[in-house]
Amino acid sequence: MPFIYRNLSLTPQDSEEELPAILAAKLSVLSTCLRDIRIVRKGIDARKKPHIKLVYTLSFSADDALRKQLGTDSSLEWQDEKPVTAPVPIQSSKHIVIVGSGPAGLFAALRLAEYGLMATIIERGEPVEQRALSVQRFWKDGVLDPESNVQFGEGGAGTFSDGKLTCRSKDPLVPWVLEQLAAFGAQPEVRYLAKPHIGTDRLRTVISAIRCELRAKGFDVRFCCRMTDMKVKNGCVTAVTLNDTEEIPCDHLILATGHSARDTFELLDRLKVPLQRKPFAMGLRVEHPQELINRIQYGSQKQPGLPAADYALAWNSSNSGRSAYSFCMCPGGVVVGGASEAGGVVTNGMSGQLRNSPYANSALVVNVREDDFDGPGPLAGVRLQRRWEQRAFEVGGGSFVAPAQNLLDFLRLPGKEPARSSYRPGIRETDLDSVLPQFIIDTLREGIVDFGRKLKGFITSEATLIGIESRTSSPIRVLRDGGFESVGVKGLYPAGEGAGYAGGIMSSAVDGIKVADSIAGRL
């Protein structure tokens, strides 16, 4: 079993090639005595600005003679090596269909492939290469393809986001997901960074590589293909209808549509599939100069060897019980249009692999409770989202231009400057009070004041707020049992963020894997 050594520090200017020698010196042994030295985790300690540290956790092995000596060192601990067992191959004639090729759908497919199983993958949008062109056309000219956009298409909504792989879960499947991403072309360091990040540009090549692998293993991957109906007989899924014209048999249906598949939610509601309304969050996106965030977080301009600085903020109101918090922070990124329906404005944040944009942006959102929803029924949250997206579209003047306001002006403080933003297709300066419910506006104002106390310089005339951020998570949950199967329809497996069981790339991927394991267990 290898040893684990924690809290070994370097300065940003130091080379990681020095790690073996530094570790050996810490342990008072020759570096040649240590084998298989590997970075397990790498994080940043910025508590003592501007003296920033890079903090490492390392694993290594040693010779038998040295192992006993090192076993008495209190700075070391054992790392239990759990043998990885390959899934037992399964032969089955059952038809498996996966609806959606976001992280839940793709990782469910990769897991099924490990069992030797195959499936038909249905994706309403385009392959990632063509999808990127459709998205660029929307950002440039305001021409929206409702079937292939920031929300829909190969890779899911995360394809045009920051590509962040941060996950609070300690689930043992998380390392497997990271290994798979690295194997398909992500940066090797995603395996150990405390805040792993791929970047939207590199993530597209990873997704393309996964598609090629699945097709090589016999999967039928079909694009521009939307599930428009689902046949249920005697309480079991028997078939799905595609594009209103084609029907294919289906014994096991993995529903991994993402949080914006509103027409699919409506279909499930019509079919009486048990659904539950779910709280989510809405707000605005804020954009600062990245150099300013670097100075706030690092105490100076960004040093060589440090990434573009990020932040995470939260504030709770003792009066209303509401929370305001940052979400999907994108250092060195841009703000982009994320609409999937005509007549609605949706904002999102996105970073490339290098995070080298001069801007930093983040959603600032407020929790929306079920008693805030528009009327009864499981789709009430969808109605609330749509209503305010359409309002933002109207205030922006149409053509998916987003309403925006200088941060000081939003806080009713003097010294405002003209609103500036990287947002595409463009912004229109206006008062943002009219684009969200009043409880969100009030909570954001109070929360931002608190954020300014925590991050000195956050409240500045250089910052712009852009509206609205409404697709933080799914407003519904497709109810399922402990075996990941719908409580109302046998053979239906709701998965990932759209089904209400995940929030982000990693948790969605893990949920897809667990659904695949459940199906394999039944087969």
Secondary structure as UniProt FT lines:
FT   STRAND          3..10
FT   TURN            12..13
FT   HELIX           16..18
FT   HELIX           19..27
FT   HELIX           31..33
FT   STRAND          34..45
FT   TURN            49..50
FT   STRAND          53..62
FT   HELIX           64..70
FT   TURN            71..72
FT   TURN            74..75
FT   STRAND          76..78
FT   STRAND          96..99
FT   HELIX           103..114
FT   TURN            115..116
FT   STRAND          120..122
FT   HELIX           128..141
FT   TURN            146..147
FT   TURN            154..155
FT   HELIX           157..160
FT   HELIX           173..183
FT   TURN            184..185
FT   HELIX           188..191
FT   HELIX           200..216
FT   TURN            217..218
FT   STRAND          220..222
FT   STRAND          227..233
FT   TURN            234..235
FT   STRAND          236..242
FT   TURN            243..245
FT   STRAND          246..249
FT   STRAND          252..255
FT   TURN            259..260
FT   HELIX           262..270
FT   TURN            271..272
FT   STRAND          275..277
FT   STRAND          280..289
FT   HELIX           290..298
FT   TURN            304..305
FT   STRAND          314..316
FT   TURN            318..320
FT   STRAND          323..330
FT   TURN            331..332
FT   STRAND          333..337
FT   TURN            342..343
FT   STRAND          347..351
FT   TURN            353..354
FT   STRAND          359..368
FT   HELIX           370..372
FT   TURN            378..379
FT   HELIX           380..396
FT   TURN            399..400
FT   STRAND          402..406
FT   HELIX           407..410
FT   TURN            411..412
FT   STRAND          427..429
FT   HELIX           432..435
FT   HELIX           438..454
FT   TURN            456..457
FT   TURN            461..462
FT   STRAND          464..469
FT   STRAND          476..478
FT   TURN            482..483
FT   STRAND          492..494
FT   TURN            496..500
FT   HELIX           505..522
//
